[in-house]
């Protein structure tokens, strides 16, 4: 429907002609000769009203307040017309009236955050294994529950119209996650990032015109990533454990330390993914489960020794797997026992093995960071820099070399 004519008029409606009796102020919207009159619940004396200007006259505070209100209403009318045009909807007096009154026009479906969030998670669940990892789905499900609980806490509602999302929603969400759920900063931001992904989906579909997260700081704080020192790594490697259970877990942990593979990558690693590389030695040719990026890793002698130990293990031969890995929960629980036995005072988890490979095994032994990035299967160097902090030993070696050079120049 094209808009050939459009008009906004304010007029005074009074039952009597006497100038001492206040009349009621009305708004008249005209679109293509169709018109709609709305009472604005404001009154004014006829002698203080200008029919030509459609405004109150005089310098009284009451006149100024009335005119300011009328300016706001007129702006809302034009904003409603612009909104209809942007959405490609017909500009009618009925639709404009509803928008000015704060009602959703009948043609518009009310989109709510949790409903859209749940639809996103349902679609993600069907793509687990092909495009998403199971852990990603778990994080988004947890983020949905946190968002639901937050909406109930702040708005006392079961859901919220996405049109009501604003900067306050994001900032208060962060406060709630940290104060009520006791989440750390980075954990809080990651949950909010899940919510923001859904909001971006709404914007791309044209359901939202502005980003409610605009200006909200989503930066993560740098975390000091622990890694084993060479002495701690050797202590675990040479220790003779009483139980086969701890020996088994130790071997798989060391394999990760010497290859840089994450738990999920070792768990899915098959024998067919180990073959001869360009140098005639054994390499791992696989894809990272998390990012689907190719990863090619030459096997160090220590890693090859571990593979040979489990070459005839029943669990490996039956499933064509390289190592008989346990669940991540059990692995981390047993690693705590290994740390106690070896007197290592660190929170030993399986992921520390990946950090150890990046720092102690490779970088501290002179392997360039570009090569380490390729071995870890990272898409960019910046990601590797988070893992690969410069060790004090490397700093000492570099400064020692500098001192020698300076001596030669004297």
C-alpha atoms as one frame of an Amber mdcrd trajectory, in Angstrom:
protein
   0.000   0.000   0.000   1.578   3.275  -1.115   1.245   6.378   1.035  -0.115
   9.198  -1.136  -1.018  11.515   1.737   0.012  11.590   5.368  -0.904  14.140
   8.024  -0.633  14.756  11.744  -2.928  17.278  13.427  -3.594  18.308  17.014
  -6.886  20.009  17.772  -8.959  21.059  20.732 -12.387  19.528  21.227 -14.754
  21.304  23.534 -18.448  20.648  24.225 -19.148  24.309  24.922 -18.001  27.515
  23.319 -17.186  29.326  26.590 -13.518  30.247  26.767 -13.318  29.628  30.496
 -13.950  25.843  30.151 -11.051  23.576  29.184 -11.308  21.481  26.046  -9.754
  18.061  25.413  -6.697  17.762  23.142  -6.982  15.212  20.305  -4.572  13.757
  17.771  -5.780  13.200  14.212  -3.769  10.894  11.927  -4.596  10.974   8.212
  -3.350   8.409   5.710  -4.743   8.411   2.151  -7.915  10.235   3.270  -8.505
   7.711   6.069  -8.285   9.264   9.479  -8.128   8.240  13.088  -8.768  10.501
  16.102  -7.183   9.724  19.464  -7.792  11.422  22.788  -4.469  12.359  24.412
  -5.960  12.777  27.909  -4.732  16.370  28.037  -6.794  19.547  28.436  -6.330
  23.205  27.526  -8.348  26.444  27.687  -9.589  27.518  24.213  -8.132  30.986
  24.726  -4.697  29.425  25.232  -4.886  27.238  22.131  -3.661  28.115  18.616
  -5.738  26.327  15.978  -3.243  27.196  13.233  -0.177  25.924  15.117  -1.956
  23.047  16.820  -0.198  23.958  20.034  -0.789  25.825  23.291   0.282  29.456
  23.370   1.864  31.481  26.137   4.897  31.068  28.350   3.256  29.313  31.264
   4.823  26.088  32.510   1.584  24.240  31.759   1.666  25.399  28.103   5.320
  24.432  27.694   4.707  21.012  29.245   1.726  20.370  26.975   3.640  21.399
  23.848   6.598  19.196  24.797   4.209  16.254  25.185   2.638  16.950  21.788
   6.090  17.105  20.183   6.840  13.674  21.631   3.572  12.240  20.302   4.216
  13.678  16.840   7.689  12.146  16.818   6.178   8.762  17.734   3.742   9.004
  14.827   6.533   9.655  12.323   8.661   6.929  13.909   5.752   4.475  13.557
   5.354   5.387   9.870   9.090   4.898   9.308   8.989   1.528  11.059   6.139
   0.307   8.842   7.942   1.449   5.710  11.184  -0.233   6.824   9.394  -3.522
   7.467   7.607  -3.290   4.125   4.205  -3.222   5.842   1.210  -1.111   4.770
   1.047   2.332   6.394  -2.463   2.534   7.865  -4.018   4.695  10.549  -4.845
   1.547  12.546  -1.256   0.286  12.592   0.098   3.734  13.495  -2.491   4.098
  16.242  -1.467   0.750  17.779   2.236   1.594  17.703   1.679   5.048  19.257
  -0.391   3.434  22.014   2.453   0.980  22.714   0.640  -2.042  21.279   2.135
  -4.496  18.815   0.404  -4.277  15.420  -1.581  -7.419  14.622   0.633  -8.292
  11.666   3.745  -8.605  13.867   4.578 -11.791  15.728   6.040 -11.101  19.151
   9.517 -12.669  19.234  10.688 -13.661  22.691  14.293 -14.311  23.676  14.019
 -17.732  25.314  11.801 -19.065  22.525  14.352 -18.082  19.876  17.219 -19.292
  22.093  15.565 -22.712  22.472  14.974 -22.953  18.716  18.682 -22.208  18.168
  19.680 -24.959  20.619  17.292 -27.458  18.999  18.897 -26.823  15.614  22.392
 -27.064  17.122  21.527 -30.445  18.692  20.781 -31.866  15.235  24.206 -30.720
  13.981  26.274 -32.157  16.839  28.967 -34.350  15.353  28.943 -32.620  11.978
  29.274 -28.896  12.720  29.257 -28.640  16.518  30.887 -30.519  19.363  28.821
 -31.983  22.184  30.523 -29.624  24.632  29.368 -26.600  22.629  25.757 -27.732
  22.879  26.146 -28.275  26.630  27.461 -24.710  27.020  24.527 -23.221  25.077
  22.019 -25.266  27.088  23.577 -23.990  30.304  23.507 -20.436  28.914  19.777
 -20.864  28.137  19.053 -21.940  31.720  21.050 -19.015  33.112  19.188 -16.606
  30.809  15.834 -18.029  31.932  16.731 -17.735  35.617  18.031 -14.195  35.101
  14.815 -13.070  33.365  12.761 -14.510  36.228  15.024 -12.762  38.757  15.069
  -9.328  37.094  11.750  -9.082  35.230   9.626 -11.541  37.241   8.579 -13.066
  33.916   8.948 -16.380  32.097  10.296 -14.736  28.925  11.021 -11.294  27.455
  10.154  -9.594  24.177  13.378  -9.050  22.233  12.257  -5.455  21.603  12.778
  -4.820  25.324  16.435  -5.870  25.256  18.887  -3.048  25.927  22.309  -2.308
  27.381  20.918  -2.664  30.907  19.878  -6.245  30.130  23.485  -7.168  29.274
  25.187  -5.308  32.126  22.745  -6.620  34.745  23.115 -10.117  33.306  26.867
  -9.950  33.934  26.278  -8.725  37.493  23.769 -11.523  38.133  26.076 -14.252
  36.826  28.925 -13.031  39.031  26.934 -12.278  42.177  24.168 -14.894  42.178
  25.695 -17.766  40.185  29.238 -17.009  41.428  30.676 -17.352  37.913  34.172
 -16.073  37.173  34.570 -13.170  34.750  35.515 -15.225  31.687  32.800 -17.799
  32.385  30.201 -15.018  32.672  31.276 -13.430  29.400  31.149 -16.789  27.594
  27.533 -17.346  28.700  26.611 -13.802  27.647  28.323 -14.445  24.307  25.951
 -17.390  23.755  23.021 -15.059  24.387  24.514 -12.431  22.086  24.788 -14.964
  19.261  21.016 -15.452  19.475  20.491 -11.671  19.477  22.642 -11.314  16.353
  20.435 -13.965  14.736  17.422 -11.769  15.554  19.081  -8.729  13.974  19.923
 -10.632  10.788  16.303 -11.717  10.507  15.157  -8.111  10.798  13.413  -8.609
  14.137  15.747  -6.148  15.868  16.952  -2.848  14.412  19.723  -2.135  16.935
  22.216  -4.230  18.878  21.328  -4.139  22.618  24.882  -5.294  23.373  26.407
  -2.270  21.620  29.029  -0.750  23.925  29.022  -3.730  26.311  32.576  -4.918
  26.987  32.873  -8.580  25.993  36.655  -8.788  26.502  38.006 -11.832  28.322
  40.669 -11.464  30.988  43.969 -13.179  30.343  44.352 -16.329  32.393  47.695
 -17.584  33.647  47.780 -21.026  32.014  49.689 -23.592  34.035  52.107 -26.052
  32.498  54.444 -28.655  33.912  58.126 -27.862  34.160  60.674 -30.259  32.699
  61.438 -31.591  36.209  57.731 -32.221  36.948  57.227 -33.904  33.572  60.208
 -36.214  34.193  58.973 -36.986  37.705  55.683 -38.295  36.293  57.412 -40.148
  33.449  59.904 -42.118  35.606  57.623 -42.867  38.572  56.573 -46.486  39.091
  52.942 -46.572  40.161  51.539 -49.385  42.272  48.284 -49.687  40.325  47.883
 -50.257  36.594  45.065 -47.723  36.676  47.403 -44.809  37.438  50.051 -46.115
  35.036  47.454 -46.252  32.289  46.293 -42.659  32.933  49.897 -41.442  33.242
  50.799 -42.887  29.832  47.863 -41.233  28.047  48.609 -37.936  29.787  52.255
 -38.120  28.685  51.168 -38.914  25.129  49.247 -35.626  25.149  52.305 -33.828
  26.566  54.430 -35.112  23.666  51.860 -34.533  20.890  49.796 -31.536  22.048
  46.541 -33.348  21.287  43.516 -32.437  23.405  41.495 -35.089  25.250  38.750
 -35.230  22.591  41.339 -35.607  19.815  43.109 -38.534  21.526  39.793 -40.177
  22.300  38.826 -40.292  18.609  42.346 -40.935  17.254  42.427 -44.059  15.055
  45.344 -46.191  13.937  44.654 -45.255  10.321  45.516 -41.639  11.225  49.127
 -42.593  11.935  51.281 -43.021   8.845  54.662 -42.154   7.364  55.430 -38.460
   6.869  57.660 -36.596   4.438  60.763 -37.453   6.499  60.082 -41.191   6.527
  59.107 -41.105  10.217  55.721 -41.746  11.859  53.305 -38.800  11.905  49.771
 -38.179  13.119  47.423 -36.918  10.405  44.132 -35.880  11.962  41.609 -33.060
  12.339  40.959 -31.218  15.569  37.489 -32.057  16.822  36.955 -28.564  18.179
  37.817 -26.564  15.057  37.961 -29.166  12.250  41.398 -27.790  11.300  43.987
 -30.268   9.953  46.763 -31.208  12.371  49.997 -32.964  11.321  52.277 -33.989
  14.173  55.607 -35.839  13.915  55.746 -38.408  16.716  58.532 -37.971  19.259
  60.321 -41.139  20.491  58.564 -40.938  23.881  55.156 -40.837  22.166  56.074
 -43.785  19.917  57.113 -45.832  22.960  53.688 -45.261  24.528  51.894 -46.333
  21.340  53.923 -49.560  21.198  52.989 -50.388  24.805  49.280 -50.384  23.906
  49.566 -51.831  20.402  47.942 -55.129  21.461  45.582 -53.760  24.096  42.110
 -55.365  23.575  40.276 -52.043  23.701  42.547 -50.669  20.968  42.516 -53.666
  18.628  38.725 -54.099  18.828  37.933 -50.467  18.047  41.019 -49.652  15.937
  41.869 -46.923  18.444  45.385 -45.786  19.283  44.943 -45.617  23.066  42.350
 -46.990  25.534  41.347 -43.641  26.979  38.953 -43.307  29.926  36.291 -40.661
  30.429  37.541 -37.110  30.934  36.069 -37.039  34.433  37.924 -40.190  35.497
  41.127 -39.054  33.823  41.134 -35.776  35.758  40.264 -37.530  39.021  43.174
 -39.975  38.637  45.522 -37.172  37.595  44.907 -35.598  41.013  46.198 -38.830
  42.586  49.220 -38.811  40.285  50.023 -35.231  41.287  49.874 -36.168  44.985
  52.089 -39.230  44.518  54.658 -37.279  42.479  54.493 -34.303  44.871  53.396
 -31.858  42.176  51.607 -28.905  43.746  49.472 -27.939  40.767  45.860 -28.513
  39.842  46.742 -31.279  37.403  44.126 -31.693  34.651  44.335 -33.274  31.234
  44.387 -29.918  29.460  47.634 -29.022  31.238  49.278 -31.585  28.933  48.494
 -29.387  25.922  49.990 -26.359  27.684  53.052 -28.416  28.601  53.568 -29.413
  24.976  53.356 -25.759  23.875  55.808 -24.463  26.455  58.069 -27.052  28.087
  58.344 -29.552  25.216  58.494 -27.230  22.195  58.989 -23.481  22.766  61.495
 -23.799  25.571  63.541 -26.120  23.332  63.744 -23.579  20.531  60.815 -24.648
  18.321  59.468 -21.496  16.577  56.022 -20.391  17.640  54.793 -20.636  14.021
  55.634 -24.354  14.023  54.021 -24.839  17.430  50.854 -23.183  16.120  50.713
 -25.680  13.241  51.306 -28.613  15.579  48.506 -27.495  17.890  46.118 -27.091
  14.951  45.438 -23.417  15.632  43.923 -21.199  12.968  45.983 -18.169  13.928
  49.113 -17.322  15.863  47.259 -15.256  18.463  45.585 -18.380  19.822  48.959
 -20.058  20.273  50.300 -17.079  22.192  47.704 -17.692  24.907  49.114 -21.172
  25.484  52.752 -20.383  24.928  53.908 -18.035  27.635  57.653 -17.400  27.698
  59.236 -19.401  30.479  61.815 -17.964  32.860  64.322 -20.524  31.587  63.970
 -19.230  28.024  64.345 -15.636  29.213  67.490 -16.646  31.132  68.953 -18.379
  28.065  68.265 -15.394  25.813  69.791 -12.942  28.283  72.838 -15.182  28.724
  73.384 -15.174  24.947  73.044 -11.384  24.949  75.643 -11.061  27.709  78.105
 -13.179  25.714  77.626 -10.953  22.653  78.183  -7.817  24.695  81.394  -9.272
  26.143  82.720  -9.957  22.675  82.224  -6.318  21.703  84.207  -4.985  24.683
